[in-house]
C-alpha cells in the first residue's frame, strides 16, 4: 500500500491509501471478514483467485491505470474497508464505484459517509462530473445508504450471475459538478 494518503476523509485516526497487487492479501482479509456481504452478493465466501480477478478486472477499453483500489485504514486496527473505483467509466466524465465495503465492526458509525464525501472531492479534482454504481437488489441496506449520499436510481438490470446467485442490479448516479 502506498504510504501517502490518496484523499482525506476528515477523521484523525483514519487514512485512505491506494493499494496495489502487492496488497492482495490485505484485500482478501477484508473480504474474509465481510462474509455476510459475500454471502449476500455471491452466495459464497471470497476465494483468492476471485479477489485477484476483481482487483485486476476492467471493462473493454479501460486499462489497469483506470482502476483504483483504496484501503481505508484505522491507525490502531489496520485496514477496515475498501473502495474499488474505475475512472472514466461508462464515459470519460463519470467514475464508477465497484465496491465500498467495511468490516462489520466499522459499519454504521458514519465512516462510509466520510469516505464518500472525501472520494467525491477526489473524483472532482480528477475531472469527474458524475459518479455511478450498482447495488444488487438484495442489498437494501446499501441502496438506502447510497440514496442518503445523494445518488439517484437510474435503472434496474436484468438478473445477472454473481457467484452462486442471480441478482438484479440497481444502477445509481450522482452528479458532482460544482456550479459556481
CNS distance restraints for C-alpha pairs under 8 A (distance, minus, plus):
assign (resid   1 and name CA) (resid  17 and name CA) 6.47 0.50 0.50
assign (resid   1 and name CA) (resid  18 and name CA) 6.16 0.50 0.50
assign (resid   1 and name CA) (resid  19 and name CA) 4.59 0.50 0.50
assign (resid   1 and name CA) (resid  20 and name CA) 6.22 0.50 0.50
assign (resid   1 and name CA) (resid  22 and name CA) 7.50 0.50 0.50
assign (resid   1 and name CA) (resid  23 and name CA) 6.13 0.50 0.50
assign (resid   1 and name CA) (resid  71 and name CA) 7.87 0.50 0.50
assign (resid   2 and name CA) (resid  17 and name CA) 5.82 0.50 0.50
assign (resid   2 and name CA) (resid  18 and name CA) 5.86 0.50 0.50
assign (resid   2 and name CA) (resid  19 and name CA) 6.44 0.50 0.50
assign (resid   3 and name CA) (resid  17 and name CA) 6.72 0.50 0.50
assign (resid   4 and name CA) (resid  17 and name CA) 6.52 0.50 0.50
assign (resid   5 and name CA) (resid  15 and name CA) 6.03 0.50 0.50
assign (resid   5 and name CA) (resid  16 and name CA) 5.28 0.50 0.50
assign (resid   5 and name CA) (resid  17 and name CA) 4.81 0.50 0.50
assign (resid   5 and name CA) (resid  18 and name CA) 7.61 0.50 0.50
assign (resid   6 and name CA) (resid  16 and name CA) 5.71 0.50 0.50
assign (resid   6 and name CA) (resid  17 and name CA) 4.97 0.50 0.50
assign (resid   6 and name CA) (resid  18 and name CA) 6.08 0.50 0.50
assign (resid   6 and name CA) (resid  70 and name CA) 7.88 0.50 0.50
assign (resid   7 and name CA) (resid  15 and name CA) 7.79 0.50 0.50
assign (resid   7 and name CA) (resid  16 and name CA) 6.15 0.50 0.50
assign (resid   7 and name CA) (resid  17 and name CA) 7.57 0.50 0.50
assign (resid   7 and name CA) (resid 118 and name CA) 6.23 0.50 0.50
assign (resid   7 and name CA) (resid 119 and name CA) 6.87 0.50 0.50
assign (resid   7 and name CA) (resid 122 and name CA) 6.26 0.50 0.50
assign (resid   8 and name CA) (resid  15 and name CA) 6.83 0.50 0.50
assign (resid   8 and name CA) (resid  16 and name CA) 6.99 0.50 0.50
assign (resid   8 and name CA) (resid 118 and name CA) 5.67 0.50 0.50
assign (resid   9 and name CA) (resid  14 and name CA) 7.58 0.50 0.50
assign (resid   9 and name CA) (resid  15 and name CA) 7.17 0.50 0.50
assign (resid   9 and name CA) (resid  16 and name CA) 7.68 0.50 0.50
assign (resid   9 and name CA) (resid 114 and name CA) 5.27 0.50 0.50
assign (resid   9 and name CA) (resid 115 and name CA) 5.49 0.50 0.50
assign (resid   9 and name CA) (resid 117 and name CA) 7.04 0.50 0.50
assign (resid   9 and name CA) (resid 118 and name CA) 4.81 0.50 0.50
assign (resid   9 and name CA) (resid 119 and name CA) 7.91 0.50 0.50
assign (resid  10 and name CA) (resid 114 and name CA) 6.97 0.50 0.50
assign (resid  10 and name CA) (resid 118 and name CA) 7.72 0.50 0.50
assign (resid  11 and name CA) (resid  15 and name CA) 7.77 0.50 0.50
assign (resid  11 and name CA) (resid 114 and name CA) 7.87 0.50 0.50
assign (resid  13 and name CA) (resid  74 and name CA) 5.78 0.50 0.50
assign (resid  13 and name CA) (resid  75 and name CA) 5.58 0.50 0.50
assign (resid  13 and name CA) (resid  76 and name CA) 7.89 0.50 0.50
assign (resid  14 and name CA) (resid  72 and name CA) 7.03 0.50 0.50
assign (resid  14 and name CA) (resid  73 and name CA) 5.46 0.50 0.50
assign (resid  14 and name CA) (resid  74 and name CA) 4.55 0.50 0.50
assign (resid  14 and name CA) (resid  75 and name CA) 5.94 0.50 0.50
assign (resid  15 and name CA) (resid  72 and name CA) 5.94 0.50 0.50
assign (resid  15 and name CA) (resid  73 and name CA) 5.32 0.50 0.50
assign (resid  15 and name CA) (resid  74 and name CA) 6.78 0.50 0.50
assign (resid  15 and name CA) (resid  75 and name CA) 7.61 0.50 0.50
assign (resid  16 and name CA) (resid  70 and name CA) 6.24 0.50 0.50
assign (resid  16 and name CA) (resid  71 and name CA) 5.61 0.50 0.50
assign (resid  16 and name CA) (resid  72 and name CA) 4.61 0.50 0.50
assign (resid  16 and name CA) (resid  73 and name CA) 6.18 0.50 0.50
assign (resid  17 and name CA) (resid  70 and name CA) 5.37 0.50 0.50
assign (resid  17 and name CA) (resid  71 and name CA) 5.40 0.50 0.50
assign (resid  17 and name CA) (resid  72 and name CA) 6.78 0.50 0.50
assign (resid  17 and name CA) (resid  73 and name CA) 7.92 0.50 0.50
assign (resid  18 and name CA) (resid  68 and name CA) 6.66 0.50 0.50
assign (resid  18 and name CA) (resid  69 and name CA) 5.80 0.50 0.50
assign (resid  18 and name CA) (resid  70 and name CA) 4.36 0.50 0.50
assign (resid  18 and name CA) (resid  71 and name CA) 6.27 0.50 0.50
assign (resid  19 and name CA) (resid  23 and name CA) 6.05 0.50 0.50
assign (resid  19 and name CA) (resid  68 and name CA) 7.48 0.50 0.50
assign (resid  19 and name CA) (resid  69 and name CA) 5.45 0.50 0.50
assign (resid  19 and name CA) (resid  70 and name CA) 5.47 0.50 0.50
assign (resid  19 and name CA) (resid  71 and name CA) 6.25 0.50 0.50
assign (resid  20 and name CA) (resid  24 and name CA) 7.28 0.50 0.50
assign (resid  20 and name CA) (resid  69 and name CA) 7.35 0.50 0.50
assign (resid  21 and name CA) (resid  52 and name CA) 7.70 0.50 0.50
assign (resid  21 and name CA) (resid  55 and name CA) 7.45 0.50 0.50
assign (resid  23 and name CA) (resid  27 and name CA) 6.52 0.50 0.50
assign (resid  24 and name CA) (resid  28 and name CA) 6.12 0.50 0.50
assign (resid  24 and name CA) (resid  51 and name CA) 7.54 0.50 0.50
assign (resid  24 and name CA) (resid  52 and name CA) 6.65 0.50 0.50
assign (resid  24 and name CA) (resid  55 and name CA) 7.98 0.50 0.50
assign (resid  25 and name CA) (resid  29 and name CA) 6.18 0.50 0.50
assign (resid  26 and name CA) (resid  30 and name CA) 6.46 0.50 0.50
assign (resid  26 and name CA) (resid  79 and name CA) 7.44 0.50 0.50
assign (resid  27 and name CA) (resid  31 and name CA) 6.41 0.50 0.50
assign (resid  27 and name CA) (resid  51 and name CA) 7.42 0.50 0.50
assign (resid  27 and name CA) (resid  82 and name CA) 7.57 0.50 0.50
assign (resid  28 and name CA) (resid  32 and name CA) 6.05 0.50 0.50
assign (resid  28 and name CA) (resid  46 and name CA) 7.47 0.50 0.50
assign (resid  28 and name CA) (resid  47 and name CA) 7.83 0.50 0.50
assign (resid  28 and name CA) (resid  48 and name CA) 6.52 0.50 0.50
assign (resid  28 and name CA) (resid  51 and name CA) 6.35 0.50 0.50
assign (resid  29 and name CA) (resid  33 and name CA) 6.17 0.50 0.50
assign (resid  30 and name CA) (resid  34 and name CA) 6.21 0.50 0.50
assign (resid  30 and name CA) (resid  79 and name CA) 7.37 0.50 0.50
assign (resid  30 and name CA) (resid  80 and name CA) 6.95 0.50 0.50
assign (resid  30 and name CA) (resid  81 and name CA) 6.77 0.50 0.50
assign (resid  30 and name CA) (resid  82 and name CA) 7.68 0.50 0.50
assign (resid  30 and name CA) (resid 102 and name CA) 7.68 0.50 0.50
assign (resid  30 and name CA) (resid 103 and name CA) 6.47 0.50 0.50
assign (resid  31 and name CA) (resid  35 and name CA) 6.59 0.50 0.50
assign (resid  31 and name CA) (resid  38 and name CA) 7.26 0.50 0.50
assign (resid  31 and name CA) (resid  45 and name CA) 7.91 0.50 0.50
assign (resid  31 and name CA) (resid  46 and name CA) 6.28 0.50 0.50
assign (resid  32 and name CA) (resid  45 and name CA) 6.96 0.50 0.50
assign (resid  32 and name CA) (resid  46 and name CA) 6.61 0.50 0.50
assign (resid  33 and name CA) (resid 103 and name CA) 5.97 0.50 0.50
assign (resid  33 and name CA) (resid 104 and name CA) 7.53 0.50 0.50
assign (resid  34 and name CA) (resid  38 and name CA) 6.47 0.50 0.50
assign (resid  34 and name CA) (resid 102 and name CA) 7.40 0.50 0.50
assign (resid  34 and name CA) (resid 103 and name CA) 5.56 0.50 0.50
assign (resid  34 and name CA) (resid 104 and name CA) 6.62 0.50 0.50
assign (resid  35 and name CA) (resid  39 and name CA) 6.04 0.50 0.50
assign (resid  35 and name CA) (resid  44 and name CA) 7.96 0.50 0.50
assign (resid  35 and name CA) (resid  45 and name CA) 5.94 0.50 0.50
assign (resid  35 and name CA) (resid  46 and name CA) 7.84 0.50 0.50
assign (resid  36 and name CA) (resid  40 and name CA) 6.17 0.50 0.50
assign (resid  37 and name CA) (resid  41 and name CA) 6.16 0.50 0.50
assign (resid  38 and name CA) (resid  42 and name CA) 5.46 0.50 0.50
assign (resid  38 and name CA) (resid  43 and name CA) 6.39 0.50 0.50
assign (resid  38 and name CA) (resid  44 and name CA) 6.00 0.50 0.50
assign (resid  38 and name CA) (resid  45 and name CA) 5.57 0.50 0.50
assign (resid  38 and name CA) (resid  46 and name CA) 6.54 0.50 0.50
assign (resid  39 and name CA) (resid  43 and name CA) 4.02 0.50 0.50
assign (resid  39 and name CA) (resid  44 and name CA) 4.94 0.50 0.50
assign (resid  39 and name CA) (resid  45 and name CA) 6.40 0.50 0.50
assign (resid  40 and name CA) (resid 138 and name CA) 7.04 0.50 0.50
assign (resid  40 and name CA) (resid 139 and name CA) 7.14 0.50 0.50
assign (resid  41 and name CA) (resid 136 and name CA) 6.85 0.50 0.50
assign (resid  41 and name CA) (resid 138 and name CA) 7.61 0.50 0.50
assign (resid  41 and name CA) (resid 139 and name CA) 7.66 0.50 0.50
assign (resid  41 and name CA) (resid 162 and name CA) 6.60 0.50 0.50
assign (resid  41 and name CA) (resid 163 and name CA) 7.78 0.50 0.50
assign (resid  41 and name CA) (resid 165 and name CA) 7.23 0.50 0.50
assign (resid  41 and name CA) (resid 167 and name CA) 7.89 0.50 0.50
assign (resid  42 and name CA) (resid 162 and name CA) 4.96 0.50 0.50
assign (resid  42 and name CA) (resid 163 and name CA) 4.35 0.50 0.50
assign (resid  42 and name CA) (resid 164 and name CA) 5.61 0.50 0.50
assign (resid  42 and name CA) (resid 165 and name CA) 5.67 0.50 0.50
assign (resid  43 and name CA) (resid 162 and name CA) 7.94 0.50 0.50
assign (resid  43 and name CA) (resid 163 and name CA) 6.35 0.50 0.50
assign (resid  43 and name CA) (resid 164 and name CA) 5.23 0.50 0.50
assign (resid  43 and name CA) (resid 165 and name CA) 5.90 0.50 0.50
assign (resid  44 and name CA) (resid 163 and name CA) 7.09 0.50 0.50
assign (resid  44 and name CA) (resid 164 and name CA) 6.98 0.50 0.50
assign (resid  46 and name CA) (resid  50 and name CA) 6.55 0.50 0.50
assign (resid  46 and name CA) (resid  51 and name CA) 6.63 0.50 0.50
assign (resid  47 and name CA) (resid  51 and name CA) 6.29 0.50 0.50
assign (resid  48 and name CA) (resid  52 and name CA) 6.20 0.50 0.50
assign (resid  49 and name CA) (resid  53 and name CA) 6.12 0.50 0.50
assign (resid  50 and name CA) (resid  54 and name CA) 6.06 0.50 0.50
assign (resid  51 and name CA) (resid  55 and name CA) 6.17 0.50 0.50
assign (resid  52 and name CA) (resid  56 and name CA) 6.36 0.50 0.50
assign (resid  53 and name CA) (resid  57 and name CA) 5.68 0.50 0.50
assign (resid  55 and name CA) (resid  69 and name CA) 7.22 0.50 0.50
assign (resid  56 and name CA) (resid  64 and name CA) 6.57 0.50 0.50
assign (resid  56 and name CA) (resid  67 and name CA) 7.66 0.50 0.50
assign (resid  57 and name CA) (resid  64 and name CA) 7.79 0.50 0.50
assign (resid  58 and name CA) (resid  62 and name CA) 5.91 0.50 0.50
assign (resid  58 and name CA) (resid  63 and name CA) 6.42 0.50 0.50
assign (resid  58 and name CA) (resid  64 and name CA) 6.80 0.50 0.50
assign (resid  58 and name CA) (resid  67 and name CA) 7.11 0.50 0.50
assign (resid  58 and name CA) (resid  86 and name CA) 7.76 0.50 0.50
assign (resid  62 and name CA) (resid  66 and name CA) 6.37 0.50 0.50
assign (resid  63 and name CA) (resid  67 and name CA) 7.15 0.50 0.50
assign (resid  66 and name CA) (resid  86 and name CA) 5.57 0.50 0.50
assign (resid  66 and name CA) (resid  87 and name CA) 5.00 0.50 0.50
assign (resid  66 and name CA) (resid  88 and name CA) 7.24 0.50 0.50
assign (resid  67 and name CA) (resid  84 and name CA) 7.49 0.50 0.50
assign (resid  67 and name CA) (resid  85 and name CA) 5.87 0.50 0.50
assign (resid  67 and name CA) (resid  86 and name CA) 4.65 0.50 0.50
assign (resid  67 and name CA) (resid  87 and name CA) 6.44 0.50 0.50
assign (resid  68 and name CA) (resid  83 and name CA) 7.97 0.50 0.50
assign (resid  68 and name CA) (resid  84 and name CA) 5.84 0.50 0.50
assign (resid  68 and name CA) (resid  85 and name CA) 5.10 0.50 0.50
assign (resid  68 and name CA) (resid  86 and name CA) 6.26 0.50 0.50
assign (resid  68 and name CA) (resid  87 and name CA) 7.74 0.50 0.50
assign (resid  69 and name CA) (resid  82 and name CA) 6.94 0.50 0.50
assign (resid  69 and name CA) (resid  83 and name CA) 5.75 0.50 0.50
assign (resid  69 and name CA) (resid  84 and name CA) 4.45 0.50 0.50
assign (resid  69 and name CA) (resid  85 and name CA) 6.31 0.50 0.50
assign (resid  70 and name CA) (resid  82 and name CA) 5.62 0.50 0.50
assign (resid  70 and name CA) (resid  83 and name CA) 5.03 0.50 0.50
assign (resid  70 and name CA) (resid  84 and name CA) 6.34 0.50 0.50
assign (resid  71 and name CA) (resid  79 and name CA) 6.15 0.50 0.50
assign (resid  71 and name CA) (resid  80 and name CA) 7.66 0.50 0.50
assign (resid  71 and name CA) (resid  81 and name CA) 5.98 0.50 0.50
assign (resid  71 and name CA) (resid  82 and name CA) 4.85 0.50 0.50
assign (resid  71 and name CA) (resid  83 and name CA) 6.64 0.50 0.50
assign (resid  72 and name CA) (resid  79 and name CA) 5.58 0.50 0.50
assign (resid  72 and name CA) (resid  80 and name CA) 5.82 0.50 0.50
assign (resid  72 and name CA) (resid  81 and name CA) 4.82 0.50 0.50
assign (resid  72 and name CA) (resid  82 and name CA) 5.80 0.50 0.50
assign (resid  72 and name CA) (resid  83 and name CA) 7.60 0.50 0.50
assign (resid  73 and name CA) (resid  77 and name CA) 7.43 0.50 0.50
assign (resid  73 and name CA) (resid  78 and name CA) 5.14 0.50 0.50
assign (resid  73 and name CA) (resid  79 and name CA) 4.18 0.50 0.50
assign (resid  73 and name CA) (resid  80 and name CA) 5.62 0.50 0.50
assign (resid  73 and name CA) (resid  81 and name CA) 6.98 0.50 0.50
assign (resid  74 and name CA) (resid  78 and name CA) 5.28 0.50 0.50
assign (resid  74 and name CA) (resid  79 and name CA) 6.25 0.50 0.50
assign (resid  74 and name CA) (resid  80 and name CA) 6.46 0.50 0.50
assign (resid  80 and name CA) (resid 102 and name CA) 5.69 0.50 0.50
assign (resid  80 and name CA) (resid 103 and name CA) 5.45 0.50 0.50
assign (resid  80 and name CA) (resid 106 and name CA) 6.62 0.50 0.50
assign (resid  81 and name CA) (resid 100 and name CA) 7.36 0.50 0.50
assign (resid  81 and name CA) (resid 101 and name CA) 5.35 0.50 0.50
assign (resid  81 and name CA) (resid 102 and name CA) 4.08 0.50 0.50
assign (resid  81 and name CA) (resid 103 and name CA) 6.09 0.50 0.50
assign (resid  82 and name CA) (resid  99 and name CA) 7.19 0.50 0.50
assign (resid  82 and name CA) (resid 100 and name CA) 5.70 0.50 0.50
assign (resid  82 and name CA) (resid 101 and name CA) 5.26 0.50 0.50
assign (resid  82 and name CA) (resid 102 and name CA) 6.57 0.50 0.50
assign (resid  83 and name CA) (resid  97 and name CA) 7.38 0.50 0.50
assign (resid  83 and name CA) (resid  98 and name CA) 7.60 0.50 0.50
assign (resid  83 and name CA) (resid  99 and name CA) 5.54 0.50 0.50
assign (resid  83 and name CA) (resid 100 and name CA) 4.54 0.50 0.50
assign (resid  83 and name CA) (resid 101 and name CA) 6.61 0.50 0.50
assign (resid  84 and name CA) (resid  97 and name CA) 5.94 0.50 0.50
assign (resid  84 and name CA) (resid  98 and name CA) 5.20 0.50 0.50
assign (resid  84 and name CA) (resid  99 and name CA) 4.99 0.50 0.50
assign (resid  84 and name CA) (resid 100 and name CA) 6.57 0.50 0.50
assign (resid  85 and name CA) (resid  95 and name CA) 6.95 0.50 0.50
assign (resid  85 and name CA) (resid  96 and name CA) 5.58 0.50 0.50
assign (resid  85 and name CA) (resid  97 and name CA) 4.50 0.50 0.50
assign (resid  85 and name CA) (resid  98 and name CA) 5.58 0.50 0.50
assign (resid  85 and name CA) (resid  99 and name CA) 7.28 0.50 0.50
assign (resid  86 and name CA) (resid  95 and name CA) 5.69 0.50 0.50
assign (resid  86 and name CA) (resid  96 and name CA) 5.04 0.50 0.50
assign (resid  86 and name CA) (resid  97 and name CA) 6.47 0.50 0.50
assign (resid  86 and name CA) (resid  98 and name CA) 7.29 0.50 0.50
assign (resid  87 and name CA) (resid  92 and name CA) 7.66 0.50 0.50
assign (resid  87 and name CA) (resid  94 and name CA) 6.99 0.50 0.50
assign (resid  87 and name CA) (resid  95 and name CA) 4.59 0.50 0.50
assign (resid  87 and name CA) (resid  96 and name CA) 6.53 0.50 0.50
assign (resid  88 and name CA) (resid  92 and name CA) 4.02 0.50 0.50
assign (resid  88 and name CA) (resid  93 and name CA) 5.71 0.50 0.50
assign (resid  88 and name CA) (resid  94 and name CA) 5.19 0.50 0.50
assign (resid  88 and name CA) (resid  95 and name CA) 5.15 0.50 0.50
assign (resid  88 and name CA) (resid  96 and name CA) 7.57 0.50 0.50
assign (resid  88 and name CA) (resid 128 and name CA) 7.62 0.50 0.50
assign (resid  89 and name CA) (resid  93 and name CA) 7.56 0.50 0.50
assign (resid  89 and name CA) (resid  94 and name CA) 5.46 0.50 0.50
assign (resid  89 and name CA) (resid  95 and name CA) 5.32 0.50 0.50
assign (resid  89 and name CA) (resid  96 and name CA) 5.80 0.50 0.50
assign (resid  90 and name CA) (resid  94 and name CA) 6.38 0.50 0.50
assign (resid  90 and name CA) (resid  95 and name CA) 7.38 0.50 0.50
assign (resid  90 and name CA) (resid  96 and name CA) 7.30 0.50 0.50
assign (resid  91 and name CA) (resid  95 and name CA) 7.93 0.50 0.50
assign (resid  92 and name CA) (resid 128 and name CA) 7.82 0.50 0.50
assign (resid  93 and name CA) (resid 127 and name CA) 6.58 0.50 0.50
assign (resid  93 and name CA) (resid 128 and name CA) 4.78 0.50 0.50
assign (resid  93 and name CA) (resid 129 and name CA) 5.31 0.50 0.50
assign (resid  93 and name CA) (resid 130 and name CA) 6.60 0.50 0.50
assign (resid  94 and name CA) (resid 128 and name CA) 5.35 0.50 0.50
assign (resid  94 and name CA) (resid 129 and name CA) 5.90 0.50 0.50
assign (resid  94 and name CA) (resid 130 and name CA) 4.75 0.50 0.50
assign (resid  94 and name CA) (resid 131 and name CA) 5.40 0.50 0.50
assign (resid  94 and name CA) (resid 132 and name CA) 6.98 0.50 0.50
assign (resid  95 and name CA) (resid 123 and name CA) 7.31 0.50 0.50
assign (resid  95 and name CA) (resid 128 and name CA) 6.33 0.50 0.50
assign (resid  95 and name CA) (resid 130 and name CA) 6.51 0.50 0.50
assign (resid  95 and name CA) (resid 131 and name CA) 4.85 0.50 0.50
assign (resid  95 and name CA) (resid 132 and name CA) 6.32 0.50 0.50
assign (resid  96 and name CA) (resid 131 and name CA) 5.69 0.50 0.50
assign (resid  96 and name CA) (resid 132 and name CA) 4.82 0.50 0.50
assign (resid  96 and name CA) (resid 133 and name CA) 5.47 0.50 0.50
assign (resid  97 and name CA) (resid 131 and name CA) 7.18 0.50 0.50
assign (resid  97 and name CA) (resid 132 and name CA) 6.28 0.50 0.50
assign (resid  97 and name CA) (resid 133 and name CA) 5.00 0.50 0.50
assign (resid  97 and name CA) (resid 134 and name CA) 7.79 0.50 0.50
assign (resid  98 and name CA) (resid 133 and name CA) 6.29 0.50 0.50
assign (resid  98 and name CA) (resid 134 and name CA) 7.27 0.50 0.50
assign (resid 100 and name CA) (resid 112 and name CA) 7.94 0.50 0.50
assign (resid 102 and name CA) (resid 106 and name CA) 6.03 0.50 0.50
assign (resid 102 and name CA) (resid 107 and name CA) 6.04 0.50 0.50
assign (resid 103 and name CA) (resid 107 and name CA) 6.74 0.50 0.50
assign (resid 106 and name CA) (resid 111 and name CA) 7.39 0.50 0.50
assign (resid 107 and name CA) (resid 111 and name CA) 7.16 0.50 0.50
assign (resid 107 and name CA) (resid 112 and name CA) 7.58 0.50 0.50
assign (resid 108 and name CA) (resid 112 and name CA) 7.90 0.50 0.50
assign (resid 110 and name CA) (resid 114 and name CA) 6.52 0.50 0.50
assign (resid 111 and name CA) (resid 115 and name CA) 6.20 0.50 0.50
assign (resid 112 and name CA) (resid 116 and name CA) 6.14 0.50 0.50
assign (resid 113 and name CA) (resid 117 and name CA) 6.13 0.50 0.50
assign (resid 113 and name CA) (resid 149 and name CA) 7.09 0.50 0.50
assign (resid 114 and name CA) (resid 118 and name CA) 6.13 0.50 0.50
assign (resid 115 and name CA) (resid 119 and name CA) 5.94 0.50 0.50
assign (resid 116 and name CA) (resid 120 and name CA) 6.02 0.50 0.50
assign (resid 116 and name CA) (resid 149 and name CA) 7.60 0.50 0.50
assign (resid 117 and name CA) (resid 121 and name CA) 6.63 0.50 0.50
assign (resid 118 and name CA) (resid 122 and name CA) 6.31 0.50 0.50
assign (resid 119 and name CA) (resid 123 and name CA) 6.00 0.50 0.50
assign (resid 120 and name CA) (resid 124 and name CA) 6.08 0.50 0.50
assign (resid 120 and name CA) (resid 176 and name CA) 7.06 0.50 0.50
assign (resid 121 and name CA) (resid 125 and name CA) 6.19 0.50 0.50
assign (resid 122 and name CA) (resid 126 and name CA) 6.33 0.50 0.50
assign (resid 123 and name CA) (resid 127 and name CA) 6.43 0.50 0.50
assign (resid 123 and name CA) (resid 128 and name CA) 5.24 0.50 0.50
assign (resid 124 and name CA) (resid 128 and name CA) 4.85 0.50 0.50
assign (resid 124 and name CA) (resid 129 and name CA) 6.53 0.50 0.50
assign (resid 124 and name CA) (resid 176 and name CA) 6.94 0.50 0.50
assign (resid 124 and name CA) (resid 177 and name CA) 7.23 0.50 0.50
assign (resid 128 and name CA) (resid 176 and name CA) 7.37 0.50 0.50
assign (resid 128 and name CA) (resid 177 and name CA) 7.62 0.50 0.50
assign (resid 129 and name CA) (resid 175 and name CA) 6.00 0.50 0.50
assign (resid 129 and name CA) (resid 176 and name CA) 5.17 0.50 0.50
assign (resid 129 and name CA) (resid 177 and name CA) 4.81 0.50 0.50
assign (resid 130 and name CA) (resid 173 and name CA) 6.93 0.50 0.50
assign (resid 130 and name CA) (resid 174 and name CA) 5.53 0.50 0.50
assign (resid 130 and name CA) (resid 175 and name CA) 4.17 0.50 0.50
assign (resid 130 and name CA) (resid 176 and name CA) 5.05 0.50 0.50
assign (resid 130 and name CA) (resid 177 and name CA) 6.93 0.50 0.50
assign (resid 131 and name CA) (resid 173 and name CA) 5.70 0.50 0.50
assign (resid 131 and name CA) (resid 174 and name CA) 5.32 0.50 0.50
assign (resid 131 and name CA) (resid 175 and name CA) 6.47 0.50 0.50
assign (resid 131 and name CA) (resid 176 and name CA) 7.18 0.50 0.50
assign (resid 132 and name CA) (resid 171 and name CA) 7.19 0.50 0.50
assign (resid 132 and name CA) (resid 172 and name CA) 5.52 0.50 0.50
assign (resid 132 and name CA) (resid 173 and name CA) 4.28 0.50 0.50
assign (resid 132 and name CA) (resid 174 and name CA) 6.41 0.50 0.50
assign (resid 133 and name CA) (resid 171 and name CA) 5.79 0.50 0.50
assign (resid 133 and name CA) (resid 172 and name CA) 5.39 0.50 0.50
assign (resid 133 and name CA) (resid 173 and name CA) 6.58 0.50 0.50
assign (resid 134 and name CA) (resid 169 and name CA) 5.76 0.50 0.50
assign (resid 134 and name CA) (resid 170 and name CA) 5.37 0.50 0.50
assign (resid 134 and name CA) (resid 171 and name CA) 4.33 0.50 0.50
assign (resid 134 and name CA) (resid 172 and name CA) 6.01 0.50 0.50
assign (resid 135 and name CA) (resid 139 and name CA) 6.60 0.50 0.50
assign (resid 135 and name CA) (resid 142 and name CA) 6.98 0.50 0.50
assign (resid 135 and name CA) (resid 143 and name CA) 6.23 0.50 0.50
assign (resid 135 and name CA) (resid 169 and name CA) 5.35 0.50 0.50
assign (resid 135 and name CA) (resid 170 and name CA) 5.10 0.50 0.50
assign (resid 135 and name CA) (resid 171 and name CA) 6.52 0.50 0.50
assign (resid 135 and name CA) (resid 172 and name CA) 7.81 0.50 0.50
assign (resid 136 and name CA) (resid 167 and name CA) 6.05 0.50 0.50
assign (resid 136 and name CA) (resid 168 and name CA) 5.83 0.50 0.50
assign (resid 136 and name CA) (resid 169 and name CA) 4.38 0.50 0.50
assign (resid 136 and name CA) (resid 170 and name CA) 6.18 0.50 0.50
assign (resid 137 and name CA) (resid 167 and name CA) 6.33 0.50 0.50
assign (resid 137 and name CA) (resid 168 and name CA) 5.39 0.50 0.50
assign (resid 137 and name CA) (resid 169 and name CA) 5.54 0.50 0.50
assign (resid 137 and name CA) (resid 170 and name CA) 6.33 0.50 0.50
assign (resid 138 and name CA) (resid 167 and name CA) 7.57 0.50 0.50
assign (resid 139 and name CA) (resid 143 and name CA) 6.44 0.50 0.50
assign (resid 140 and name CA) (resid 144 and name CA) 6.25 0.50 0.50
assign (resid 141 and name CA) (resid 145 and name CA) 6.33 0.50 0.50
assign (resid 142 and name CA) (resid 146 and name CA) 6.24 0.50 0.50
assign (resid 143 and name CA) (resid 147 and name CA) 6.31 0.50 0.50
assign (resid 144 and name CA) (resid 148 and name CA) 6.33 0.50 0.50
assign (resid 145 and name CA) (resid 149 and name CA) 6.36 0.50 0.50
assign (resid 146 and name CA) (resid 150 and name CA) 6.60 0.50 0.50
assign (resid 146 and name CA) (resid 151 and name CA) 5.53 0.50 0.50
assign (resid 147 and name CA) (resid 151 and name CA) 4.97 0.50 0.50
assign (resid 147 and name CA) (resid 152 and name CA) 6.24 0.50 0.50
assign (resid 150 and name CA) (resid 174 and name CA) 6.17 0.50 0.50
assign (resid 151 and name CA) (resid 172 and name CA) 5.84 0.50 0.50
assign (resid 151 and name CA) (resid 173 and name CA) 5.09 0.50 0.50
assign (resid 151 and name CA) (resid 174 and name CA) 4.51 0.50 0.50
assign (resid 152 and name CA) (resid 172 and name CA) 5.24 0.50 0.50
assign (resid 152 and name CA) (resid 173 and name CA) 5.34 0.50 0.50
assign (resid 152 and name CA) (resid 174 and name CA) 6.30 0.50 0.50
assign (resid 153 and name CA) (resid 170 and name CA) 6.87 0.50 0.50
assign (resid 153 and name CA) (resid 171 and name CA) 6.16 0.50 0.50
assign (resid 153 and name CA) (resid 172 and name CA) 4.57 0.50 0.50
assign (resid 153 and name CA) (resid 173 and name CA) 6.69 0.50 0.50
assign (resid 154 and name CA) (resid 170 and name CA) 7.46 0.50 0.50
assign (resid 154 and name CA) (resid 171 and name CA) 5.49 0.50 0.50
assign (resid 154 and name CA) (resid 172 and name CA) 5.21 0.50 0.50
assign (resid 154 and name CA) (resid 173 and name CA) 6.59 0.50 0.50
assign (resid 155 and name CA) (resid 170 and name CA) 6.01 0.50 0.50
assign (resid 155 and name CA) (resid 171 and name CA) 5.39 0.50 0.50
assign (resid 155 and name CA) (resid 172 and name CA) 7.33 0.50 0.50
assign (resid 156 and name CA) (resid 168 and name CA) 6.60 0.50 0.50
assign (resid 156 and name CA) (resid 169 and name CA) 5.55 0.50 0.50
assign (resid 156 and name CA) (resid 170 and name CA) 4.53 0.50 0.50
assign (resid 156 and name CA) (resid 171 and name CA) 5.99 0.50 0.50
assign (resid 157 and name CA) (resid 168 and name CA) 5.46 0.50 0.50
assign (resid 157 and name CA) (resid 169 and name CA) 5.26 0.50 0.50
assign (resid 157 and name CA) (resid 170 and name CA) 6.62 0.50 0.50
assign (resid 157 and name CA) (resid 171 and name CA) 7.57 0.50 0.50
assign (resid 158 and name CA) (resid 167 and name CA) 7.98 0.50 0.50
assign (resid 158 and name CA) (resid 168 and name CA) 5.55 0.50 0.50
assign (resid 158 and name CA) (resid 169 and name CA) 7.48 0.50 0.50
assign (resid 159 and name CA) (resid 166 and name CA) 5.61 0.50 0.50
assign (resid 159 and name CA) (resid 167 and name CA) 4.77 0.50 0.50
assign (resid 159 and name CA) (resid 168 and name CA) 4.19 0.50 0.50
assign (resid 159 and name CA) (resid 169 and name CA) 7.27 0.50 0.50
assign (resid 160 and name CA) (resid 166 and name CA) 5.19 0.50 0.50
assign (resid 160 and name CA) (resid 167 and name CA) 5.30 0.50 0.50
assign (resid 160 and name CA) (resid 168 and name CA) 6.19 0.50 0.50
assign (resid 160 and name CA) (resid 169 and name CA) 7.92 0.50 0.50
assign (resid 161 and name CA) (resid 165 and name CA) 5.77 0.50 0.50
assign (resid 161 and name CA) (resid 166 and name CA) 4.56 0.50 0.50
assign (resid 161 and name CA) (resid 167 and name CA) 6.43 0.50 0.50
assign (resid 162 and name CA) (resid 166 and name CA) 5.99 0.50 0.50
assign (resid 162 and name CA) (resid 167 and name CA) 6.77 0.50 0.50
